[in-house]
Amino acid sequence: MEWIRGDTIGFGSFGTVNMVLPKTGFSKSPLMAVKSCEVIDSVSLKNEKEVLDRIGSCPQIIRCLGDNYTVEKGGECYNLFLEYADKGSLADQVTKSGGNLMEYDVRRYARSILKGLRFVHSNGFVHCDIKLQNILLFGNGDVKIADFGLAKRNGEEQRRVEIRGTPLNIAPESVNENVYDSAVDIWALGCAIVEMFTGKPAWNFKPGTNLAALLIEIGVSDELPGIPPELSEEGKDFLGKCFVKDPKKRWTAEMLLDHPFMAGDDDIVSLNRCEEEEEESTSPRCSIEEFSTSPRCPFEFPDCVSTQSSSVPSFSISSPWDRVRELACDEAANWTISESWITSR
């Protein structure tokens, strides 16, 4: 399809995201978004394309619709085409709900994410950055995992010491041993569920918190993320299976799908409550706010981001404490290296 770049709907350090418009003004192709960046900076986008091609089609995974190269403003760009999620991200939905979701909706969203993770893991990959900003919603009720730029093969050894993903969702074994296998996605899912239910991150850290203190809390201490006391007993037990320090004892996606918290025969996530109330009444259409805040920053840390460090050399780690010392310093965490999205729908 011949196409032109439409309105910008987001951007991050990798580049921009735009709507795709057919050049002829009409096309039978589905609505698409295009992620674009300069070729020299396209490692993450090319990795996303490769991973999506390899894992194949799944109803709970965003579809890749191809890629190409263009020359724009004198430079060569790499473009990755993805299906367009017309309802935004799950982070948007939590914000629209006033900061939290009902447990019924949390359970149904979590079930869809788990089905997607089961598929990803069964095909030998790890997402490495599960969070509300990377779960996209569609008008037909579909819920899909997106943003596979940091994804990797399960069991593949890390070449360097790094924080891969979002710090507040990072698993203990990633802090201590630089391990990013399928179990890290389950830990991050637990963090995402807490945030869905409370509107706050699972770890109670404020802006300016020392990064070393955060990593020690996650990796070295005996502390676990906070489980909301208002959650049902099934929900608390479910999160307990996600927040197991030993990744070998942490439940898998397959096991969690059989947990009582996931019980239910309806896999279609309900539309946001604003739309439901509109259908049940004759009142005018509810006003949907447009958000200028970044959907990659869920934590009350305005610039807290997913990162994949490229500046730390490879070396062996003798202990978790040594690992933390290499990942952090005594200064306050610097969240300004950002893949922040600025939503402009």
C-alpha positions in Angstrom: 0.0 0.0 0.0 1.2 3.5 -0.8 0.9 5.6 2.3 1.5 9.0 3.8 2.3 10.0 7.4 -0.8 11.2 9.3 -1.1 12.9 12.6 1.5 12.2 15.3 -0.1 10.2 18.1 3.0 9.7 20.2 6.7 9.8 20.4 9.6 8.5 22.4 13.4 8.3 22.3 13.2 5.7 19.6 11.3 8.1 17.3 7.7 8.9 16.5 4.3 7.2 16.1 1.9 8.4 13.5 -1.3 7.3 12.0 -1.0 5.8 8.5 -3.1 7.3 5.7 -3.5 5.7 2.3 -2.0 7.8 -0.4 -5.1 7.4 -2.7 -7.5 8.4 0.1 -9.1 4.9 0.3 -7.8 1.5 1.3 -9.2 -1.8 2.4 -6.2 -2.2 4.8 -6.9 -2.1 8.5 -6.2 1.1 10.5 -2.5 1.2 11.1 0.0 3.1 13.2 3.7 3.5 12.2 6.7 3.7 14.5 9.5 5.5 12.8 13.1 6.4 13.6 16.4 7.1 11.8 18.0 3.9 10.5 21.0 4.4 12.8 18.7 4.3 15.8 16.5 1.4 14.7 17.9 -1.5 16.7 14.8 -1.6 19.1 12.2 -1.3 16.3 14.0 -4.0 14.2 14.1 -6.3 17.3 10.4 -5.7 17.7 9.7 -6.7 14.1 11.9 -9.8 14.4 10.2 -11.0 17.6 6.7 -10.4 16.4 7.5 -12.3 13.2 9.0 -15.2 15.0 6.3 -15.7 17.7 3.4 -15.5 15.1 -0.2 -14.5 15.5 -2.1 -14.5 18.7 -5.3 -12.6 19.6 -3.6 -11.1 22.7 -0.5 -9.8 20.8 -0.3 -6.7 18.7 -0.1 -7.5 15.0 2.9 -6.4 12.9 1.7 -5.3 9.5 5.1 -4.9 7.8 8.0 -2.5 7.5 9.8 -0.3 5.0 12.4 2.4 4.6 11.7 6.0 3.5 13.9 9.0 2.9 12.6 12.0 4.7 14.2 15.4 5.3 17.4 14.2 3.8 17.7 11.1 6.1 16.7 7.5 5.8 14.0 6.3 8.2 13.0 2.8 9.3 9.2 2.4 9.6 7.4 -0.4 11.5 3.6 -0.8 10.8 1.4 -2.0 13.6 -2.4 -2.3 14.0 -3.9 0.8 15.6 -5.3 0.5 19.1 -8.2 3.0 19.0 -8.8 3.0 22.8 -5.3 3.7 23.8 -3.4 2.0 26.6 -4.4 0.4 29.8 -2.6 3.2 31.6 -5.0 5.6 29.9 -7.9 3.5 31.1 -6.8 3.5 34.7 -6.4 7.3 34.6 -9.9 7.7 33.0 -11.4 5.5 35.8 -10.1 7.9 38.4 -7.0 6.0 39.4 -8.2 2.5 39.8 -10.3 -0.2 38.3 -12.9 -2.5 39.7 -11.6 -6.0 40.6 -13.9 -7.6 38.0 -12.2 -5.6 35.3 -8.7 -6.1 36.8 -9.3 -9.9 36.6 -10.5 -9.8 33.0 -7.6 -7.6 31.9 -5.1 -9.8 33.7 -6.5 -12.9 32.0 -6.0 -11.5 28.6 -2.4 -10.4 29.4 -1.7 -13.9 30.8 -2.9 -15.5 27.6 -0.6 -13.3 25.6 2.3 -14.1 27.9 1.6 -17.8 27.7 1.9 -17.6 23.9 5.0 -15.5 24.0 6.7 -17.8 26.5 5.7 -21.0 24.7 7.4 -19.6 21.6 10.7 -19.1 23.5 10.6 -15.3 24.2 10.4 -12.9 27.1 8.7 -9.5 26.8 10.9 -7.9 29.5 8.7 -4.7 29.8 5.2 -5.6 30.9 3.4 -2.6 32.3 0.1 -0.8 31.7 1.5 1.5 29.0 2.4 -1.5 26.9 -1.1 -3.1 27.1 -3.3 -1.7 24.3 -7.1 -1.6 24.1 -9.4 -1.8 21.1 -13.0 -0.7 20.6 -14.1 -4.3 20.0 -12.9 -5.3 23.5 -9.6 -6.8 22.5 -6.6 -6.4 24.9 -3.2 -6.8 23.4 0.4 -6.8 24.6 2.5 -4.3 22.6 6.0 -2.8 22.5 8.4 -5.8 22.0 11.5 -3.6 21.5 13.2 -5.0 24.6 12.0 -8.6 24.1 14.6 -11.4 24.1 14.9 -15.1 23.8 14.2 -17.0 27.0 17.4 -18.3 28.4 19.6 -16.1 26.3 22.5 -14.8 28.4 22.7 -11.0 28.9 25.8 -9.6 27.3 26.2 -6.7 29.8 25.0 -5.5 33.1 21.9 -3.5 32.6 18.4 -2.5 33.7 16.2 -3.9 31.0 12.7 -2.6 31.3 11.0 -0.3 33.8 12.8 -0.1 37.2 9.7 -0.2 39.4 8.5 -3.4 37.6 11.9 -5.1 37.6 12.2 -8.6 39.1 14.6 -9.5 42.0 16.7 -11.9 39.8 17.2 -9.1 37.2 18.6 -6.8 39.9 20.7 -9.5 41.6 21.9 -11.7 38.7 21.1 -9.8 35.5 18.6 -12.6 34.6 15.7 -11.8 32.3 13.8 -15.0 31.7 10.1 -15.7 31.4 9.5 -15.4 35.2 10.3 -11.7 35.0 7.2 -11.1 33.0 5.1 -12.7 35.8 6.6 -10.5 38.4 5.9 -7.4 36.3 2.4 -8.6 35.7 1.9 -8.6 39.5 3.1 -5.0 39.6 0.7 -4.1 36.8 -2.2 -5.7 38.6 -1.5 -3.7 41.8 -1.4 -0.5 39.7 -4.6 -1.4 38.0 -6.3 -1.9 41.4 -4.8 1.1 43.3 -3.7 3.6 40.6 -0.3 3.6 42.3 2.9 1.6 41.7 3.5 -1.6 43.7 6.6 -0.1 45.3 6.0 3.0 47.4 8.8 5.2 46.1 8.6 9.0 45.6 10.2 11.2 43.0 13.9 11.8 43.8 14.2 8.4 45.5 17.8 7.1 45.4 18.0 4.5 42.7 20.3 2.3 44.8 17.7 2.3 47.6 15.0 1.1 45.1 17.2 -1.7 43.8 18.2 -2.8 47.2 14.6 -2.9 48.2 13.7 -5.0 45.2 16.7 -7.3 44.9 18.5 -7.6 48.3 15.9 -7.0 51.0 13.2 -9.4 52.1 10.5 -6.9 51.2 7.8 -7.6 48.6 5.6 -5.2 46.7 2.5 -4.1 48.6 -0.6 -6.2 48.0 -3.8 -4.1 48.3 -5.7 -5.0 51.4 -9.0 -4.4 49.7 -8.3 -7.1 47.1 -10.2 -10.4 47.5 -8.5 -13.4 49.1 -8.2 -15.0 45.6 -6.6 -11.8 44.3 -4.2 -11.6 47.2 -3.2 -15.3 46.7 -2.8 -14.7 43.0 -0.4 -11.8 43.6 1.4 -13.9 46.1 2.2 -16.4 43.4 3.5 -13.6 41.2 5.7 -12.0 43.9 7.9 -15.0 44.8 11.5 -14.0 45.1 12.8 -17.3 43.7 12.0 -17.3 40.0 12.0 -21.1 40.0 9.2 -21.1 42.5 7.2 -18.3 40.8 4.1 -19.5 39.0 4.1 -19.6 35.3 1.5 -18.0 33.0 0.0 -21.4 32.3 -0.4 -22.1 36.1 -1.8 -18.7 36.8 -4.5 -19.1 34.2 -5.8 -22.0 36.3 -5.8 -19.9 39.5 -9.3 -19.2 41.0 -8.7 -15.5 40.5 -8.9 -16.1 36.8 -12.2 -18.0 37.0 -14.8 -16.7 34.5 -16.1 -17.5 31.1 -16.0 -14.0 29.6 -12.7 -13.1 27.9 -13.9 -9.9 26.4 -12.8 -7.0 28.5 -15.7 -4.5 29.1 -15.5 -1.1 27.6 -14.7 1.8 29.8 -17.4 2.8 32.2 -18.1 6.1 30.5 -19.2 4.3 27.3 -21.2 1.8 29.3 -23.1 4.6 31.1 -23.7 6.3 27.7 -25.4 3.1 26.3 -27.6 2.8 29.3 -28.9 6.4 29.3 -30.0 9.1 26.9 -27.6 11.6 28.2 -25.1 13.2 25.8 -21.9 11.4 25.0 -19.4 11.3 27.9 -16.4 13.5 27.5 -13.2 11.6 27.1 -10.2 13.6 28.3 -7.1 13.8 26.1 -3.9 13.2 28.0 -0.7 15.0 27.5 1.1 12.9 30.1 3.3 10.1 28.9 1.8 6.6 28.8 5.2 5.2 29.5 5.4 6.9 32.9 3.0 5.3 35.3 4.7 5.7 38.6 4.4 9.3 39.8 8.0 9.4 38.6 7.3 11.7 35.6 10.3 10.5 33.7 10.5 6.9 35.0 11.2 4.8 31.9 12.1 1.6 30.3 15.8 1.5 29.7 18.3 -0.8 28.1 21.7 0.5 29.1 24.4 0.5 26.5 27.1 2.1 28.6 27.9 -0.5 31.2 30.7 -2.9 30.3 30.3 -6.7 30.6 31.8 -8.3 33.7 31.1 -11.0 36.2 29.1 -10.2 39.4 30.2 -11.7 42.7 27.1 -10.8 44.7 23.8 -9.0 44.6 25.4 -6.1 46.5 28.0 -5.7 43.8 25.3 -5.8 41.2 23.4 -3.0 42.9 26.6 -0.9 43.2 27.2 -1.2 39.4 23.5 -0.4 38.5 23.1 2.6 40.9 24.9 5.4 42.7 24.3 7.6 45.7 22.6 10.3 43.7 18.9 10.5 43.2 17.6 8.4 40.3 17.9 10.1 36.9 14.7 9.4 35.0 15.3 11.9 32.3 16.7 9.4 29.8 13.3 8.7 28.5 11.3 6.9 26.0 8.4 9.0 27.1 5.2 9.0 25.1 3.4 12.3 24.6 -0.1 11.3 23.6 -1.8 13.6 21.1 -4.9 11.7 20.0 
